[in-house]
């Protein structure tokens, strides 16, 4: 099997005014659509992904709306079907679902101290998914996807926590969040005969230098 790429893409900006919730196997989960800015980011991402050579053999997505809308923007443009995968959903954060980040931090001085000290907080979510269970779920989902497509590059549109969970496992980083992926960032993993190597993290050149991808 020749070297190929797994491209983990974070969704575009969410509509933070949305309070839409969806039922998931882990409980109700915040499920907003993209914001107007998020739709623009998704369009810029689609223009960028059209330049992939070779084109991906498959496009998968978390079924949550912000991810599916991001994935569909690209897939519709190139005539590819997006395949939803439930286990690519973001980590369930229990009582923090749909709460603004600022509100979560305002509720607990310890949480604010942890953020200021570059320490993760999501394992503190009341009733939330355990980080070890989340990493196992994400790794299993991506492993199954790669088994279904033993040749060619694969695009997976997902969430910041999902990207941290998978890349953290590849790099041997134990904490649940070790970097903050930007919206529509492209994060690539080289797959070569079972060996996995990080190629790029948090690549948003399609947003910072969009003229590179003009047609």
C-alpha positions as CSV (number, residue, x, y, z in Angstrom):
1,X,0.0,0.0,0.0
2,X,1.4,3.4,-1.0
3,X,1.6,6.4,1.3
4,X,-1.7,8.3,1.5
5,X,-3.2,11.2,3.5
6,X,-6.0,11.4,6.1
7,X,-7.2,15.0,6.1
8,X,-9.0,16.0,9.3
9,X,-10.9,19.2,8.7
10,X,-12.6,21.3,11.4
11,X,-16.0,22.7,10.5
12,X,-16.6,26.4,9.8
13,X,-17.7,28.9,12.4
14,X,-20.9,27.9,14.3
15,X,-24.0,30.1,14.7
16,X,-23.5,30.9,18.3
17,X,-27.0,32.4,18.5
18,X,-28.5,29.0,17.8
19,X,-29.8,26.9,20.7
20,X,-30.7,23.9,18.5
21,X,-30.0,20.5,20.2
22,X,-30.0,17.0,18.7
23,X,-30.4,13.7,20.5
24,X,-27.3,11.5,20.3
25,X,-26.3,8.2,21.9
26,X,-24.6,10.2,24.7
27,X,-27.5,12.6,25.3
28,X,-28.7,15.9,23.9
29,X,-25.9,17.8,22.1
30,X,-25.6,21.3,20.8
31,X,-26.1,21.2,17.1
32,X,-26.0,24.7,15.5
33,X,-25.7,25.4,11.8
34,X,-22.9,27.5,10.3
35,X,-22.9,31.2,10.8
36,X,-22.7,33.5,7.8
37,X,-18.9,33.7,8.4
38,X,-18.8,29.9,8.7
39,X,-20.4,29.5,5.3
40,X,-17.8,31.9,3.8
41,X,-15.0,29.8,5.4
42,X,-16.6,26.6,4.0
43,X,-16.6,28.1,0.5
44,X,-12.9,29.1,0.8
45,X,-12.1,25.6,2.1
46,X,-14.0,24.1,-0.9
47,X,-11.9,26.2,-3.3
48,X,-8.8,25.0,-1.6
49,X,-9.8,21.3,-1.6
50,X,-10.5,21.4,-5.3
51,X,-6.8,21.7,-5.8
52,X,-6.0,18.4,-4.1
53,X,-4.1,16.1,-6.3
54,X,-5.2,13.4,-6.3
55,X,-8.7,14.1,-5.3
56,X,-9.9,12.1,-2.2
57,X,-11.5,8.8,-2.7
58,X,-14.1,9.5,0.1
59,X,-15.5,12.3,2.2
60,X,-16.8,11.6,5.7
61,X,-18.4,13.9,8.2
62,X,-19.7,14.1,11.7
63,X,-23.5,14.2,11.4
64,X,-23.8,17.4,13.4
65,X,-25.0,20.3,11.2
66,X,-22.0,22.5,11.3
67,X,-19.8,19.7,10.1
68,X,-22.2,18.4,7.5
69,X,-22.7,21.8,6.0
70,X,-19.0,22.3,5.7
71,X,-18.4,19.0,4.1
72,X,-21.3,19.3,1.7
73,X,-20.1,22.7,0.4
74,X,-17.0,20.9,-1.0
75,X,-18.6,17.6,-1.9
76,X,-21.5,19.1,-3.8
77,X,-19.0,21.2,-5.8
78,X,-17.0,18.1,-7.0
79,X,-19.9,15.6,-7.2
80,X,-18.9,13.5,-4.2
81,X,-21.3,12.0,-1.6
82,X,-20.7,12.9,2.0
83,X,-20.9,9.8,4.3
84,X,-22.0,10.6,7.9
85,X,-20.3,8.7,10.7
86,X,-21.9,9.0,14.1
87,X,-18.7,8.4,16.1
88,X,-17.1,11.5,14.6
89,X,-19.4,13.7,16.7
90,X,-17.8,16.2,19.1
91,X,-17.3,15.1,22.7
92,X,-20.4,15.3,24.7
93,X,-19.9,17.8,27.5
94,X,-23.0,17.1,29.6
95,X,-24.2,20.2,31.5
96,X,-22.0,22.5,29.5
97,X,-23.8,21.7,26.2
98,X,-25.0,24.9,24.4
99,X,-23.4,27.2,27.0
100,X,-21.0,29.9,25.9
101,X,-17.4,29.4,26.8
102,X,-17.4,32.7,28.8
103,X,-20.4,31.5,30.8
104,X,-18.6,28.2,31.6
105,X,-15.5,30.0,32.8
106,X,-17.5,32.6,34.8
107,X,-19.1,29.8,36.8
108,X,-15.8,28.5,38.4
109,X,-12.6,30.3,39.2
110,X,-10.7,27.0,39.0
111,X,-11.7,26.6,35.4
112,X,-10.5,30.1,34.6
113,X,-7.2,29.4,36.3
114,X,-6.8,26.2,34.3
115,X,-7.3,28.0,31.0
116,X,-4.9,30.7,32.0
117,X,-2.3,28.0,32.9
118,X,-2.8,26.1,29.6
119,X,-4.5,23.2,31.2
120,X,-7.5,21.4,29.7
121,X,-10.9,21.8,31.2
122,X,-13.3,19.6,29.2
123,X,-12.8,16.6,31.5
124,X,-14.4,18.7,34.2
125,X,-17.7,19.0,32.4
126,X,-20.6,17.8,34.6
127,X,-22.0,14.5,33.2
128,X,-19.7,14.8,30.2
129,X,-18.0,12.0,28.1
130,X,-14.8,10.6,29.6
131,X,-11.7,11.7,27.6
132,X,-10.5,8.1,27.4
133,X,-13.9,6.9,26.0
134,X,-14.0,9.8,23.6
135,X,-10.5,9.0,22.2
136,X,-11.4,5.4,21.9
137,X,-14.6,6.3,20.0
138,X,-12.8,8.6,17.6
139,X,-10.0,6.2,16.9
140,X,-12.4,3.4,16.2
141,X,-14.4,5.5,13.8
142,X,-11.4,6.7,11.8
143,X,-9.9,3.2,11.9
144,X,-13.0,1.8,10.3
145,X,-13.1,4.5,7.7
146,X,-9.5,3.8,6.7
147,X,-10.2,0.0,6.5
148,X,-13.1,0.7,4.1
149,X,-10.8,2.7,1.9
150,X,-7.4,0.9,1.9
151,X,-6.2,3.1,-1.0
152,X,-6.3,6.8,-1.7
153,X,-6.7,9.9,0.4
154,X,-9.7,10.5,2.7
155,X,-11.2,13.7,4.0
156,X,-12.9,13.7,7.4
157,X,-14.9,16.8,8.4
158,X,-15.3,16.9,12.1
159,X,-14.6,19.0,15.3
160,X,-11.8,20.5,17.3
161,X,-12.0,17.8,20.0
162,X,-12.1,15.0,17.5
163,X,-8.9,16.4,15.8
164,X,-7.2,16.6,19.2
165,X,-8.3,13.1,20.1
166,X,-6.9,11.5,17.0
167,X,-3.7,13.6,16.6
168,X,-3.0,13.3,20.3
169,X,-3.1,9.6,20.0
170,X,-0.7,9.6,17.0
171,X,1.7,11.9,18.8
172,X,1.4,10.3,22.2
173,X,0.0,13.4,23.9
174,X,-2.1,12.3,26.9
175,X,-4.2,15.4,27.7
176,X,-7.5,15.7,25.9
177,X,-6.8,19.1,24.3
178,X,-3.3,20.2,23.3
179,X,-4.0,22.7,20.5
180,X,-6.9,24.8,19.2
181,X,-7.7,24.0,15.6
182,X,-9.1,27.0,13.7
183,X,-12.4,26.8,11.8
184,X,-11.9,25.0,8.5
185,X,-8.3,24.2,9.4
186,X,-6.8,21.3,7.5
187,X,-4.8,18.8,9.6
188,X,-3.1,16.0,7.8
189,X,-1.8,12.6,8.8
190,X,0.4,10.5,6.5
191,X,-0.6,6.8,6.5
192,X,2.1,4.4,5.2
193,X,1.7,0.6,5.8
194,X,0.1,1.2,9.1
195,X,2.6,3.8,10.3
196,X,1.0,7.2,11.0
197,X,2.9,10.6,10.9
198,X,1.5,14.1,11.4
199,X,2.2,16.2,8.3
200,X,0.5,19.5,9.1
201,X,-1.6,20.9,11.9
202,X,-4.0,23.9,11.8
203,X,-3.3,24.8,8.2
204,X,-5.7,27.8,7.2
205,X,-3.7,29.2,4.3
206,X,-7.0,29.2,2.3
207,X,-8.3,31.8,4.7
208,X,-5.0,33.8,5.1
209,X,-3.9,33.6,1.5
210,X,-7.1,32.8,-0.6
211,X,-5.5,34.0,-3.9
212,X,-3.4,30.9,-3.9
213,X,-6.5,28.9,-4.7
214,X,-8.1,31.2,-7.3
215,X,-9.2,29.4,-10.4
